[in-house]
Amino acid sequence: MKVTRILLLSLLMTAAAVAQQGGNTGGSRGARPGPTTTMPDVTMGAPDDRPGTFDATMENQRAKMRNEDRQKRLVEDTQKLLTLANQLKEEVGKSSKDTMSITVIKKAEEIEKLAKSVKERMKG
């Protein structure tokens, strides 16, 4: 039963292909009949036309943008770190050797936190 259905389907497909070609059944000599099916060749064409290449290109662009953004934030945070370190140096210079102000301690903690953040971001 299955074999009969398969044969019938293939016969119908062949008949449809012949009808599509204009009824040329190969009766004339020297003329080669064209292909019976019109399946697109997915291996031909430019590399960007292949399936999945667009996704890979977009992913590469996203990765590049993320890296550029990460680099930009690293530069900004490093600049802020330098500014805070200079401010801390000035405040420590103003304080006496026996006393430390609360602002000096808070600024040191802020520098430590920012430095840790920059270090983690540099790792990846």
N, C-alpha and C positions, 0 to 999 in steps of 0.2 A: 504494500500500500504506500509506504514512504517512498520507495523507489519510483513508483508511478507518478507521485506528486512531484518529485524532483525532476524527472524527465519532462513532465508537462510544463513545469516552470521554466526549465532551460529552453524548451521548444518555443514557448511564448516570448522569452527574452530574445531569442535568435530572430524570430519573426518580427519583433518590434524593431530590432536593429536593422534588419533588411529593409523594412518599410521606411525607416528613417533615412537610409542611404538612397532612397529613390527607387527601390525595387531592383537594384542591380544584384543579381544572384550569381554573377561570375560567368554568365553564358558567353560573353565575348572574350576571345582570346587576347592575351597581352595586357589586359586591364587587370590591375590588382585591386581586389576589394579592400576597402578601408577597415579599420578595426571595428569589431562588433560592439564594443562597449566604449564609452567615453568617460573613463575614470581619470581624474586629474593626477598628475605625477607630483607627489609632494616632495620628492627629493630634488626637483629642479627649481631653479629660480635663485634669487638673491638670498644670502644668508639671513637677512632680516625677515624674509617671507616664511621661514620655517616656524613651525609651532614651537612655542616655549622660548624662542629667542627674544621676543618682545619683553616677556616677563623677566628674563635674565638681564636685559639691558636696563629695564626700569629699576630692578633691584640694585644694580651697580650704581645707578645714578643716585638712588636713595642712600646707599652706603657712603658715597662720596659726599653728599650733602650733610649726612650725620657727622662724618669726620671733620668737615669744614666747620660745622657748628661747634663741635667739641673743641677744636683748636681755637676758635674765636673765644669761647668761654674760658679756656685755659689762659689765654693772653689777658683777658679782662681780670680774672681772679688773681693772676700773678701780679698784675699792676696794683690791684687793691691790696694784696699782701705786702708789697713793697711800701705802699703808702702807710699802711698800718704799722709796719716795722719802724719806719722813720718817725711816726708820731710817738710810738712807744719809746724810742731812743730819746726823744726830746723830753718826754714826761719823766723818764727815769733820771735824766740829767738835772731836772728841776727839783726832784725830791732829795731828801737828805739820806745819808747812809743808814740811819736808824729807822726810818719810816717809809712805808710804801703806801701810796694812795689806792683806793678801791678801783679807780679808773684805770690805773696801771695794770692791776691784776685782771680786770675784765678785758682790757685790750689784749693782754697776753693770751687769755683764753680764746678770744675771738681769732687771733692770729693762729693759734694751735688748731682750732676747728677748721679754718679756711685752708691751712697748709695740708691737713689730713684729706680734705675734700679734693684739693688739687692733686695730691699724690694718688688717690684712688682713681681719679679721672685719667691720669696719665697712664695708669696700668691698663686701662682698656675700657 
